[in-house]
């Protein structure tokens, strides 16, 4: 097993414990990036909101 030789059992258990925290921080970071950027342009990719920000 390459993964047990590379990380070891202790580090593999630590990595399993940090997966929910890392995914939550990644989600919050992605939402923060969308919020800080041009969010109408980002929301233009979503079909239900596509026509909401069109200029007449």
Secondary structure, 3 states (H helix, E strand, C coil): CHHHHHCCHHHHHHHHHHHHHHHHHHHHHHHHHHHHCCHHHHHCCCHHHCCCCCCC
